[in-house]
Amino acid sequence: QLYGYSQHEALGRSSHELLQTEFSEGRAQFEAELVRRGEWTGESKQVTKHGRRIEVESRFKLIEDRAGSRLVLECNRDISHRKQSARRLATEHAVTLVLAESETPELAWGKVLEIIAEGLDWELAMVWLVNKQIPTLERAEVWQHPSLQLAGEASQSQLARGVGLAGRAWASEQPIWVSDLSKEAEVLRRGVPGDGALHGAFAFPIKIRGEVLGTVVFLSTSVRAPDDDLLNMAQVLGGEIGQFVERMRAEAALHLE
């Protein structure tokens, strides 16, 4: 039920390979401790049959059957929601701190994108700002995880209202989730680099008092199932960033006077 595999699919396979288990200290150290102590308790990351990443609290114990053969009893409990909630709360606090300490939007964008992307496991992030005079969206900042390798850069640095994921969030004024961007129409993929390497995506508008000032886009190389909690969090972040931009504009206007 937790992983989505039938008994037939799982029997005879290594659980670590089947579930792509990632131990925080590495598999070799995990196995050495299991042999030395006869048991191991800790947290690890795994992947279900349908590609959902989960975090589990695990306990492994060496036991013997009636014939004297040594076996391993593995017990896992899904703690993804608990860990996710804590991580998201920490991300919100970190973003608020950066916005409070930054003197200009230009100095804040890179830090904000990195905090949100790394805190919520996204590999590429972009900020697009509305140019009211044209009007159009203009790409202001891009953050990319060091391990991410893309075939090409996004050719478009400007997007019309409703074009691309950023433009769609601008037009709808609501957060948008796309499980697999590669299966969507080409118009929705505009402004996204990577020649089809990026799949999961979501975007949210930067808003203040009903006005959209820009949009923020996050992308992943893996397919991502919709996450309502994250979309709700995105609305809060969009409002906070909107207040920050408005404050910076007000301060700039005072300096001009």
Phi, psi and omega in degrees: 000320181288318187259342178089003180267144173279165178302318182298321182288332186268327184300135177086000181247148176292130181297324181296322180282319181298319186259005178052046185296133176244114176268139184301325181261005180096152185292321182299317181290323176301311182294322179296319180290323179297318179291318183290315186262343182084357177200163179211134177230134180176193179244148179212168178249140181221170180232131180282174180303326184265014172089006179281129179274131179229159174246135184232150171264121191242151170222123176248140179218132175281129178225168177240139176274184184296335180274356180091003178284141180275131180233165176242124175263121182245125178236126182236141176233128182290118178241021184303314185295318180296315181292321181296317180297316179296319181294320181290323177296317178296323179295315178302315180296319181295320178296315179301319180295316180298316181296324181290329186266343184281140182269338178217155176301324182300324179283338184272326190305309183300318180293317181297314180299316181296316181299312182292314183297313181288324180290332184246011174066050171246152189256344179214140181218147181219146170249131176240132181245144182282127170262105187294333186288333184277313341275147180199167173266136178238131181292124184256330184201146176227134172238136182226134178296139183305330182278350184280124178245118182243147183290327182202162179273161177292128183283335184261125176254000176227142180225140176281162178302126180088355181257134183074167180297320179296316180292329178291319177295326176296312183291320183279337184061025181224154174298146182231137178241135175232118183292320181216099184297332182293341180264000181268168179297152184301327182296331180281337182272356182296141182087359181254125180280176168103356175052048175088003182281340183261137186238284180296140182203150168210154182220151176217150181278148170269115188231150171213121181049046176084353180262132177272119180266340181174188178220156177238134184236137176234141184223155182221152176283348179256156175289133184237125178290149180305142183229097183297323180298320180291323178295322176295319177297323181297323178297320178295314180296321179300321178291318179297316180293323177299318178297322178297313181298317179298319179297319179296321179293320180296318179294321178296321179295322178295322179294326180291327179288000000 
